[in-house]
Amino acid sequence: MITSAWPDESVTAWALAARGGDPDAVERFVRALHRDVRRYVTHLSADPQAADDLAQDTFLRALGSLHRFEGRSSARSWLLSIARRSVCDSLRHAAARPRLADRADWRVAAELAQPHGLPGFDDGIALLDLLAALPGERREAFVLTQLLGLPYAEAAEVSGCPVGTVRSRVARARATLVDLLAAAEAQACAAAPAARPAA
């Protein structure tokens, strides 16, 4: 599990100070949570290309409504709830407009534009593929608790469901990921040529 470098108490204190007009607190608040927000919107939207825009939209919304934040929940949970709404709005907006491409075979162009040969790139793609195979609610619960390190109660608050539901979704996501990894490993072993005995 990957946890944030900043404790929730500090982040919440910065959010409250930022609400009071402290520009240093605003900067600390954004820096402390930017990575978590970016990760969350990437996995929730399943679109790494849109992550920066979604993270920016999340922070713009949060800073615009910071005057309403009272610190009753952690600032991290509050911000991730805003991120969730930002992704939902973005998906709704994208579904309502037609997509155009300036090339006849846009899929090949998109694949060629992807970076390759970077350290850890293939592992990252494999992880995204595995997570994308999970149903949306299970993926969200898994990302919130296992990648972002949120406690189950806060993940439930962000997702708008009971804690038991989050626990169940995470357990089912883990089981599915284990099955997918086992199937991929078996497929890789079957595809590898059998070793020939030395002559």
CYANA upper distance limits for C-alpha pairs under 8 A (distance plus 0.5 A):
  1 MET  CA    145 THR  CA      8.47
  1 MET  CA    146 GLN  CA      5.51
  1 MET  CA    147 LEU  CA      6.12
  1 MET  CA    148 LEU  CA      8.05
  1 MET  CA    149 GLY  CA      6.72
  2 ILE  CA    146 GLN  CA      7.36
  2 ILE  CA    147 LEU  CA      5.74
  2 ILE  CA    148 LEU  CA      6.46
  2 ILE  CA    149 GLY  CA      6.31
  3 THR  CA    147 LEU  CA      7.77
  3 THR  CA    148 LEU  CA      6.27
  3 THR  CA    149 GLY  CA      5.17
  3 THR  CA    150 LEU  CA      8.28
  4 SER  CA     32 ALA  CA      8.47
  4 SER  CA     33 LEU  CA      8.50
  4 SER  CA     36 ASP  CA      7.82
  4 SER  CA    148 LEU  CA      7.40
  4 SER  CA    149 GLY  CA      7.53
  5 ALA  CA     32 ALA  CA      8.01
  6 TRP  CA     10 SER  CA      7.19
  6 TRP  CA     11 VAL  CA      7.21
  6 TRP  CA     32 ALA  CA      6.77
  7 PRO  CA     11 VAL  CA      7.02
  8 ASP  CA     12 THR  CA      6.44
  8 ASP  CA     74 SER  CA      6.64
  8 ASP  CA     75 ALA  CA      7.63
  8 ASP  CA     76 ARG  CA      7.26
  9 GLU  CA     13 ALA  CA      6.61
  9 GLU  CA     74 SER  CA      7.84
 10 SER  CA     14 TRP  CA      6.70
 11 VAL  CA     15 ALA  CA      6.73
 11 VAL  CA     28 ARG  CA      8.37
 11 VAL  CA     29 PHE  CA      6.35
 11 VAL  CA     32 ALA  CA      7.39
 11 VAL  CA     33 LEU  CA      8.45
 11 VAL  CA     74 SER  CA      8.33
 11 VAL  CA     75 ALA  CA      6.78
 11 VAL  CA     76 ARG  CA      7.70
 12 THR  CA     16 LEU  CA      6.75
 12 THR  CA     71 GLY  CA      7.04
 12 THR  CA     74 SER  CA      6.18
 12 THR  CA     75 ALA  CA      5.18
 12 THR  CA     76 ARG  CA      7.88
 13 ALA  CA     17 ALA  CA      6.65
 14 TRP  CA     18 ALA  CA      6.40
 14 TRP  CA     25 ALA  CA      5.34
 14 TRP  CA     26 VAL  CA      7.34
 14 TRP  CA     28 ARG  CA      7.20
 14 TRP  CA     29 PHE  CA      6.04
 15 ALA  CA     19 ARG  CA      6.61
 15 ALA  CA     25 ALA  CA      7.29
 15 ALA  CA     26 VAL  CA      7.34
 15 ALA  CA     29 PHE  CA      6.45
 15 ALA  CA     66 LEU  CA      8.01
 15 ALA  CA     69 PHE  CA      8.42
 15 ALA  CA     75 ALA  CA      7.00
 16 LEU  CA     20 GLY  CA      7.00
 16 LEU  CA     69 PHE  CA      7.84
 16 LEU  CA     70 GLU  CA      7.75
 16 LEU  CA     71 GLY  CA      7.43
 17 ALA  CA     21 GLY  CA      7.17
 17 ALA  CA     22 ASP  CA      6.20
 17 ALA  CA     25 ALA  CA      6.35
 17 ALA  CA     26 VAL  CA      8.26
 18 ALA  CA     22 ASP  CA      5.29
 18 ALA  CA     23 PRO  CA      6.90
 18 ALA  CA     24 ASP  CA      8.16
 18 ALA  CA     25 ALA  CA      5.47
 18 ALA  CA     26 VAL  CA      5.34
 18 ALA  CA     29 PHE  CA      8.31
 18 ALA  CA     66 LEU  CA      8.21
 19 ARG  CA     66 LEU  CA      6.01
 19 ARG  CA     67 HIS  CA      5.80
 19 ARG  CA     69 PHE  CA      8.02
 20 GLY  CA     67 HIS  CA      8.39
 22 ASP  CA     26 VAL  CA      7.02
 23 PRO  CA     27 GLU  CA      6.92
 24 ASP  CA     28 ARG  CA      6.74
 25 ALA  CA     29 PHE  CA      6.44
 26 VAL  CA     30 VAL  CA      6.73
 27 GLU  CA     31 ARG  CA      6.59
 28 ARG  CA     32 ALA  CA      6.39
 29 PHE  CA     33 LEU  CA      6.91
 30 VAL  CA     34 HIS  CA      6.13
 30 VAL  CA     59 PHE  CA      7.91
 31 ARG  CA     35 ARG  CA      8.28
 33 LEU  CA     37 VAL  CA      6.62
 33 LEU  CA     76 ARG  CA      7.51
 34 HIS  CA     38 ARG  CA      6.54
 34 HIS  CA     55 ALA  CA      7.84
 35 ARG  CA     39 ARG  CA      6.63
 36 ASP  CA     40 TYR  CA      6.57
 36 ASP  CA    148 LEU  CA      6.59
 37 VAL  CA     41 VAL  CA      6.63
 37 VAL  CA     55 ALA  CA      6.51
 37 VAL  CA     58 THR  CA      8.41
 37 VAL  CA     79 LEU  CA      8.27
 37 VAL  CA     80 LEU  CA      6.99
 37 VAL  CA     83 ALA  CA      7.27
 38 ARG  CA     42 THR  CA      6.56
 38 ARG  CA     51 ALA  CA      6.37
 38 ARG  CA     52 ASP  CA      7.21
 38 ARG  CA     54 LEU  CA      8.14
 38 ARG  CA     55 ALA  CA      5.86
 39 ARG  CA     43 HIS  CA      6.82
 39 ARG  CA     51 ALA  CA      8.29
 39 ARG  CA    148 LEU  CA      8.25
 40 TYR  CA     44 LEU  CA      6.44
 40 TYR  CA     80 LEU  CA      8.16
 40 TYR  CA     83 ALA  CA      8.22
 40 TYR  CA    143 VAL  CA      7.29
 40 TYR  CA    144 LEU  CA      7.58
 40 TYR  CA    148 LEU  CA      8.06
 41 VAL  CA     45 SER  CA      6.20
 41 VAL  CA     46 ALA  CA      8.41
 41 VAL  CA     51 ALA  CA      6.41
 41 VAL  CA     54 LEU  CA      7.01
 41 VAL  CA     55 ALA  CA      7.31
 41 VAL  CA     83 ALA  CA      7.05
 41 VAL  CA     84 ARG  CA      7.70
 41 VAL  CA     87 VAL  CA      7.01
 42 THR  CA     46 ALA  CA      6.15
 42 THR  CA     47 ASP  CA      6.23
 42 THR  CA     48 PRO  CA      5.63
 42 THR  CA     50 ALA  CA      7.89
 42 THR  CA     51 ALA  CA      5.56
 43 HIS  CA     47 ASP  CA      7.78
 43 HIS  CA     48 PRO  CA      8.25
 43 HIS  CA    128 LEU  CA      8.17
 43 HIS  CA    131 LEU  CA      8.20
 43 HIS  CA    132 ALA  CA      8.46
 43 HIS  CA    139 ARG  CA      8.11
 43 HIS  CA    140 GLU  CA      7.88
 43 HIS  CA    143 VAL  CA      7.62
 44 LEU  CA     84 ARG  CA      8.15
 44 LEU  CA     87 VAL  CA      7.66
 44 LEU  CA    136 GLY  CA      7.95
 44 LEU  CA    139 ARG  CA      7.98
 44 LEU  CA    140 GLU  CA      6.61
 45 SER  CA     51 ALA  CA      8.46
 45 SER  CA     87 VAL  CA      6.64
 45 SER  CA     91 LEU  CA      8.05
 46 ALA  CA    128 LEU  CA      8.40
 46 ALA  CA    132 ALA  CA      7.22
 47 ASP  CA     51 ALA  CA      7.18
 50 ALA  CA     54 LEU  CA      6.66
 51 ALA  CA     55 ALA  CA      6.49
 52 ASP  CA     56 GLN  CA      6.58
 53 ASP  CA     57 ASP  CA      6.59
 54 LEU  CA     58 THR  CA      6.60
 54 LEU  CA     83 ALA  CA      7.99
 54 LEU  CA     86 SER  CA      7.13
 54 LEU  CA     87 VAL  CA      7.14
 54 LEU  CA     90 SER  CA      8.43
 55 ALA  CA     59 PHE  CA      6.84
 55 ALA  CA     83 ALA  CA      7.65
 56 GLN  CA     60 LEU  CA      6.65
 57 ASP  CA     61 ARG  CA      6.62
 57 ASP  CA     86 SER  CA      7.33
 58 THR  CA     62 ALA  CA      6.58
 58 THR  CA     79 LEU  CA      8.00
 58 THR  CA     82 ILE  CA      6.57
 58 THR  CA     83 ALA  CA      5.57
 58 THR  CA     86 SER  CA      6.58
 59 PHE  CA     63 LEU  CA      6.40
 59 PHE  CA     79 LEU  CA      8.42
 60 LEU  CA     64 GLY  CA      6.55
 61 ARG  CA     65 SER  CA      6.80
 61 ARG  CA     82 ILE  CA      7.82
 62 ALA  CA     66 LEU  CA      6.18
 62 ALA  CA     79 LEU  CA      7.11
 62 ALA  CA     82 ILE  CA      7.35
 65 SER  CA     69 PHE  CA      7.69
 71 GLY  CA     75 ALA  CA      7.26
 73 SER  CA     77 SER  CA      7.25
 73 SER  CA     78 TRP  CA      7.27
 74 SER  CA     78 TRP  CA      6.86
 75 ALA  CA     79 LEU  CA      6.46
 76 ARG  CA     80 LEU  CA      6.60
 77 SER  CA     81 SER  CA      6.65
 77 SER  CA    154 GLU  CA      6.45
 77 SER  CA    155 ALA  CA      7.91
 77 SER  CA    157 GLU  CA      7.64
 77 SER  CA    158 VAL  CA      6.44
 78 TRP  CA     82 ILE  CA      7.04
 78 TRP  CA    158 VAL  CA      7.83
 79 LEU  CA     83 ALA  CA      6.72
 80 LEU  CA     84 ARG  CA      6.60
 80 LEU  CA    158 VAL  CA      6.81
 81 SER  CA     85 ARG  CA      6.94
 81 SER  CA    157 GLU  CA      8.41
 81 SER  CA    158 VAL  CA      5.31
 81 SER  CA    159 SER  CA      7.86
 82 ILE  CA     86 SER  CA      6.67
 83 ALA  CA     87 VAL  CA      6.75
 84 ARG  CA     88 CYS  CA      6.73
 84 ARG  CA    158 VAL  CA      8.20
 85 ARG  CA     89 ASP  CA      6.54
 86 SER  CA     90 SER  CA      6.61
 87 VAL  CA     91 LEU  CA      6.62
 88 CYS  CA     92 ARG  CA      6.63
 89 ASP  CA     93 HIS  CA      6.56
 90 SER  CA     94 ALA  CA      6.55
 91 LEU  CA     95 ALA  CA      6.59
 92 ARG  CA     96 ALA  CA      6.96
 93 HIS  CA     97 ARG  CA      7.26
 94 ALA  CA     98 PRO  CA      8.34
101 ALA  CA    106 TRP  CA      6.78
102 ASP  CA    106 TRP  CA      8.02
103 ARG  CA    109 ALA  CA      8.48
105 ASP  CA    109 ALA  CA      7.36
106 TRP  CA    110 ALA  CA      6.63
107 ARG  CA    111 GLU  CA      6.71
108 VAL  CA    112 LEU  CA      6.65
109 ALA  CA    113 ALA  CA      6.76
110 ALA  CA    114 GLN  CA      7.23
116 HIS  CA    121 PHE  CA      7.30
116 HIS  CA    122 ASP  CA      8.31
117 GLY  CA    121 PHE  CA      7.35
117 GLY  CA    122 ASP  CA      8.46
118 LEU  CA    122 ASP  CA      8.45
120 GLY  CA    124 GLY  CA      6.60
121 PHE  CA    125 ILE  CA      6.74
122 ASP  CA    126 ALA  CA      6.61
123 ASP  CA    127 LEU  CA      6.65
124 GLY  CA    128 LEU  CA      6.68
125 ILE  CA    129 ASP  CA      6.59
126 ALA  CA    130 LEU  CA      6.67
127 LEU  CA    131 LEU  CA      6.58
128 LEU  CA    132 ALA  CA      6.39
129 ASP  CA    133 ALA  CA      6.87
130 LEU  CA    134 LEU  CA      7.58
130 LEU  CA    177 LEU  CA      7.22
130 LEU  CA    180 LEU  CA      7.71
131 LEU  CA    139 ARG  CA      6.69
131 LEU  CA    177 LEU  CA      8.26
132 ALA  CA    139 ARG  CA      8.01
134 LEU  CA    138 ARG  CA      6.78
134 LEU  CA    139 ARG  CA      6.03
134 LEU  CA    173 ALA  CA      7.17
134 LEU  CA    176 THR  CA      7.88
134 LEU  CA    177 LEU  CA      8.42
135 PRO  CA    139 ARG  CA      6.60
136 GLY  CA    140 GLU  CA      6.57
137 GLU  CA    141 ALA  CA      6.79
137 GLU  CA    169 ARG  CA      7.65
138 ARG  CA    142 PHE  CA      6.57
138 ARG  CA    169 ARG  CA      5.29
138 ARG  CA    170 VAL  CA      6.62
138 ARG  CA    172 ARG  CA      7.72
138 ARG  CA    173 ALA  CA      6.04
139 ARG  CA    143 VAL  CA      6.55
139 ARG  CA    170 VAL  CA      8.48
139 ARG  CA    173 ALA  CA      7.30
140 GLU  CA    144 LEU  CA      6.60
140 GLU  CA    159 SER  CA      8.45
141 ALA  CA    145 THR  CA      6.67
141 ALA  CA    155 ALA  CA      7.26
141 ALA  CA    159 SER  CA      8.22
141 ALA  CA    166 VAL  CA      6.34
141 ALA  CA    169 ARG  CA      6.75
141 ALA  CA    170 VAL  CA      6.25
142 PHE  CA    146 GLN  CA      5.91
142 PHE  CA    147 LEU  CA      7.60
142 PHE  CA    169 ARG  CA      7.92
142 PHE  CA    170 VAL  CA      5.61
142 PHE  CA    173 ALA  CA      7.10
142 PHE  CA    174 ARG  CA      8.39
143 VAL  CA    147 LEU  CA      5.35
143 VAL  CA    148 LEU  CA      6.67
144 LEU  CA    148 LEU  CA      5.53
144 LEU  CA    149 GLY  CA      6.86
144 LEU  CA    150 LEU  CA      6.22
144 LEU  CA    155 ALA  CA      6.47
145 THR  CA    149 GLY  CA      5.21
145 THR  CA    150 LEU  CA      5.23
145 THR  CA    151 PRO  CA      6.70
145 THR  CA    152 TYR  CA      6.95
145 THR  CA    155 ALA  CA      7.10
145 THR  CA    170 VAL  CA      8.39
146 GLN  CA    150 LEU  CA      8.05
150 LEU  CA    154 GLU  CA      6.63
150 LEU  CA    155 ALA  CA      6.48
151 PRO  CA    155 ALA  CA      6.76
152 TYR  CA    156 ALA  CA      6.55
152 TYR  CA    163 VAL  CA      6.55
152 TYR  CA    166 VAL  CA      7.11
152 TYR  CA    167 ARG  CA      7.45
153 ALA  CA    157 GLU  CA      6.82
153 ALA  CA    163 VAL  CA      6.05
154 GLU  CA    158 VAL  CA      6.70
155 ALA  CA    159 SER  CA      6.55
155 ALA  CA    163 VAL  CA      8.25
155 ALA  CA    166 VAL  CA      7.62
156 ALA  CA    160 GLY  CA      6.22
156 ALA  CA    161 CYS  CA      5.68
156 ALA  CA    162 PRO  CA      6.16
156 ALA  CA    163 VAL  CA      5.66
156 ALA  CA    165 THR  CA      8.32
156 ALA  CA    166 VAL  CA      6.49
157 GLU  CA    161 CYS  CA      7.20
157 GLU  CA    162 PRO  CA      8.36
161 CYS  CA    165 THR  CA      7.05
161 CYS  CA    166 VAL  CA      7.74
162 PRO  CA    166 VAL  CA      7.21
163 VAL  CA    167 ARG  CA      6.82
164 GLY  CA    168 SER  CA      6.64
165 THR  CA    169 ARG  CA      6.59
166 VAL  CA    170 VAL  CA      6.63
167 ARG  CA    171 ALA  CA      6.68
168 SER  CA    172 ARG  CA      6.63
169 ARG  CA    173 ALA  CA      6.47
170 VAL  CA    174 ARG  CA      6.62
171 ALA  CA    175 ALA  CA      6.78
172 ARG  CA    176 THR  CA      6.61
173 ALA  CA    177 LEU  CA      6.58
174 ARG  CA    178 VAL  CA      6.64
175 ALA  CA    179 ASP  CA      6.76
176 THR  CA    180 LEU  CA      6.60
177 LEU  CA    181 LEU  CA      6.55
178 VAL  CA    182 ALA  CA      6.64
179 ASP  CA    183 ALA  CA      6.63
180 LEU  CA    184 ALA  CA      6.60
181 LEU  CA    185 GLU  CA      6.55
182 ALA  CA    186 ALA  CA      6.61
183 ALA  CA    187 GLN  CA      6.59
184 ALA  CA    188 ALA  CA      6.63
185 GLU  CA    189 CYS  CA      6.68
186 ALA  CA    190 ALA  CA      6.64
187 GLN  CA    191 ALA  CA      6.63
188 ALA  CA    192 ALA  CA      6.71
